[in-house]
Amino acid sequence: MARPAIPHTTVSRLPLYLRCLDQLPVDQETVSSGEIAAALSINAAKVRKDFWYLECEGRRGVGYDIQSLVSQIGAALGLDVPLTIVIVGMGNLGMALAHYQGFASRGLILAGVYDTDPGKIGETVGDLVIRHPDNLAEDVRSREVSIGVVATPAPAAQGVVDLLVKLGVTSILNFAPVVLHAPAGTTLRRVDVATELLILGYHQSNQDGRG
């Protein structure tokens, strides 16, 4: 009997598991659900349930084979097939993302960076040249782009999403401080740094006894 599809909550934890496994000693061969749970401050039963969806079976008293876990998690996240991404918006955040060294280690290929500012077009970011978004159509087709990253100011963000969707990009990550909309069949995720900081501020105030 086939196991059910992996729940979204489990998918959201898979990158955390992968990062945790990467931080283990290189000569360690197995890991228990308890070790992972302690490292991530979650329940060990939840870890085991998540791995059940991946069809990863641990051995009682031994734990899970680390290399097998890494492989299974990577496959579930699509890391066994390289994904090509583009970043639109070369402000401070876009530049920081473009210089991030962790893309390649996760099977992500940065294929293009774009901005409408004439002063930035033509500048180099690593091996890439900043181009105008007018070039997206050609690049998305020739480079088989899988993921679009929106790092523009808020007023321009929806237009970028609309363009990416029109070009067939169905996975979009939005860093712009605005709620965007995409049609059915498009996965649009938002990273709101300000909101996350406010949430941390709430927890900090309660830890300090001010709440």
C-alpha positions as CSV (number, residue, x, y, z in Angstrom):
1,M,0.0,0.0,0.0
2,A,1.4,3.4,-1.1
3,R,2.1,5.8,1.7
4,P,0.2,9.1,1.6
5,A,1.7,12.3,0.1
6,I,4.1,14.1,2.3
7,P,2.3,16.8,4.3
8,H,3.3,20.4,3.9
9,T,4.3,20.6,7.6
10,T,6.7,17.7,7.0
11,V,8.1,19.3,3.9
12,S,8.8,22.5,5.8
13,R,11.0,20.5,8.2
14,L,12.9,18.5,5.6
15,P,15.5,21.3,5.0
16,L,16.0,21.6,8.8
17,Y,16.7,17.8,8.9
18,L,19.2,18.1,6.1
19,R,21.0,21.0,7.7
20,C,21.1,19.0,11.0
21,L,22.6,16.0,9.2
22,D,25.2,18.1,7.5
23,Q,26.4,19.3,10.9
24,L,27.1,15.8,12.3
25,P,30.7,14.6,12.5
26,V,31.9,13.3,9.1
27,D,32.7,9.9,10.6
28,Q,29.3,9.4,12.2
29,E,27.3,6.7,10.3
30,T,24.0,6.6,12.1
31,V,21.8,9.0,14.0
32,S,18.7,8.5,16.2
33,S,15.5,10.4,16.1
34,G,16.2,11.6,19.6
35,E,19.5,13.2,18.5
36,I,17.8,15.1,15.6
37,A,14.8,16.1,17.8
38,A,17.1,17.5,20.5
39,A,19.1,19.5,17.9
40,L,16.0,21.0,16.4
41,S,14.0,21.3,19.7
42,I,11.1,19.2,18.4
43,N,9.5,15.9,19.4
44,A,11.3,12.7,18.5
45,A,7.9,11.0,17.6
46,K,7.4,13.8,15.0
47,V,10.8,13.1,13.5
48,R,10.0,9.4,13.2
49,K,6.6,10.2,11.6
50,D,8.3,12.6,9.1
51,F,10.8,9.9,8.2
52,W,8.0,7.4,7.8
53,Y,6.6,9.5,5.0
54,L,10.0,9.3,3.3
55,E,10.0,5.5,3.8
56,C,13.1,5.8,5.9
57,E,13.3,3.0,8.4
58,G,15.5,3.2,11.5
59,R,16.8,0.3,13.5
60,R,15.9,0.0,17.1
61,G,19.0,0.8,19.2
62,V,21.0,1.9,16.2
63,G,19.0,4.7,14.5
64,Y,19.0,5.8,10.9
65,D,21.7,5.5,8.3
66,I,22.8,9.1,7.7
67,Q,23.8,8.7,4.1
68,S,20.4,7.1,3.3
69,L,18.6,9.8,5.1
70,V,20.4,12.5,3.2
71,S,19.7,10.8,0.0
72,Q,16.0,10.3,0.7
73,I,15.5,13.8,2.0
74,G,17.3,15.2,-1.0
75,A,15.2,13.2,-3.4
76,A,12.0,14.3,-1.7
77,L,13.1,18.0,-2.0
78,G,14.0,17.4,-5.7
79,L,17.7,17.9,-5.1
80,D,18.6,14.9,-7.1
81,V,17.8,16.9,-10.2
82,P,19.5,20.3,-10.4
83,L,17.1,23.3,-10.2
84,T,17.8,26.5,-12.1
85,I,16.9,29.8,-10.4
86,V,16.8,33.5,-11.3
87,I,16.8,36.5,-9.0
88,V,14.9,39.7,-10.0
89,G,15.9,42.7,-8.1
90,M,19.5,43.5,-7.4
91,G,19.2,45.8,-4.3
92,N,21.0,44.9,-1.1
93,L,18.9,41.8,-0.5
94,G,19.1,40.5,-4.1
95,M,22.9,41.0,-4.1
96,A,23.2,39.1,-0.9
97,L,21.2,36.2,-2.3
98,A,23.2,36.2,-5.5
99,H,26.4,35.9,-3.5
100,Y,25.1,33.1,-1.3
101,Q,27.5,30.1,-1.6
102,G,25.0,27.5,-0.5
103,F,23.1,27.2,-3.7
104,A,25.5,24.8,-5.5
105,S,25.7,22.5,-2.5
106,R,22.0,22.0,-2.6
107,G,21.7,21.4,-6.4
108,L,20.6,24.9,-7.1
109,I,22.0,26.7,-10.2
110,L,21.8,30.5,-10.2
111,A,21.3,31.2,-13.9
112,G,20.4,34.9,-14.1
113,V,20.1,38.2,-12.2
114,Y,18.0,41.1,-13.3
115,D,17.2,44.7,-12.4
116,T,15.6,47.7,-14.2
117,D,18.1,50.2,-12.8
118,P,20.3,51.4,-15.7
119,G,23.1,52.0,-13.3
120,K,23.2,48.3,-12.3
121,I,22.6,46.7,-15.7
122,G,25.9,45.4,-17.0
123,E,27.5,45.0,-13.6
124,T,28.8,41.5,-12.7
125,V,27.7,39.3,-9.8
126,G,30.1,36.5,-9.6
127,D,30.1,34.9,-13.1
128,L,26.8,36.6,-14.0
129,V,26.0,39.9,-15.6
130,I,23.0,41.9,-14.3
131,R,20.5,42.1,-17.2
132,H,17.1,43.9,-17.7
133,P,14.0,41.7,-17.0
134,D,13.2,42.0,-20.7
135,N,15.8,39.2,-21.2
136,L,13.9,36.9,-18.9
137,A,11.8,35.3,-21.7
138,E,14.9,34.2,-23.5
139,D,16.8,33.0,-20.4
140,V,13.8,31.1,-18.9
141,R,13.5,29.2,-22.1
142,S,17.2,28.5,-22.8
143,R,18.2,27.8,-19.2
144,E,15.0,25.9,-18.3
145,V,14.5,28.0,-15.2
146,S,12.6,26.3,-12.4
147,I,12.4,28.9,-9.6
148,G,12.0,32.7,-9.7
149,V,13.1,34.8,-6.7
150,V,11.5,38.2,-6.3
151,A,13.7,40.7,-4.4
152,T,12.3,43.9,-5.9
153,P,10.7,46.9,-4.0
154,A,7.0,46.2,-3.2
155,P,5.4,48.2,-6.1
156,A,7.3,46.2,-8.7
157,A,6.8,42.8,-7.2
158,Q,3.4,41.8,-8.6
159,G,4.5,42.7,-12.1
160,V,7.5,40.4,-11.8
161,V,5.4,37.6,-10.5
162,D,3.0,38.0,-13.4
163,L,5.9,38.0,-15.9
164,L,7.4,34.8,-14.4
165,V,4.0,33.1,-14.4
166,K,3.5,34.1,-18.1
167,L,6.9,32.6,-18.9
168,G,6.0,29.3,-17.3
169,V,7.8,29.6,-14.0
170,T,5.5,27.9,-11.4
171,S,7.7,28.1,-8.3
172,I,8.3,31.6,-6.9
173,L,9.9,32.9,-3.7
174,N,8.9,36.4,-2.7
175,F,11.1,38.6,-0.5
176,A,9.3,41.8,-1.3
177,P,7.4,43.3,1.7
178,V,3.9,42.8,0.1
179,V,1.3,40.1,-0.3
180,L,1.3,38.9,-3.9
181,H,-1.1,36.8,-5.9
182,A,-0.5,34.0,-8.4
183,P,-2.9,31.7,-10.3
184,A,-3.7,28.1,-9.3
185,G,-0.9,25.8,-10.2
186,T,1.8,28.2,-9.1
187,T,3.6,27.8,-5.8
188,L,4.2,31.2,-4.3
189,R,6.0,31.5,-1.0
190,R,6.8,34.6,1.0
191,V,9.7,35.4,3.2
192,D,8.8,38.3,5.4
193,V,11.9,39.3,7.4
194,A,10.1,42.1,9.3
195,T,7.3,39.8,10.4
196,E,9.8,37.2,11.6
197,L,11.7,39.9,13.6
198,L,8.5,41.1,15.2
199,I,7.7,37.5,16.3
200,L,11.2,37.2,17.8
201,G,10.5,40.5,19.6
202,Y,7.4,39.0,21.1
203,H,9.2,36.0,22.4
204,Q,12.1,38.2,23.7
205,S,9.7,40.4,25.6
206,N,8.1,37.4,27.2
207,Q,11.5,35.9,28.1
208,D,12.4,39.2,29.8
209,G,9.2,39.1,31.8
210,R,7.6,42.1,30.1
211,G,4.7,40.2,28.5
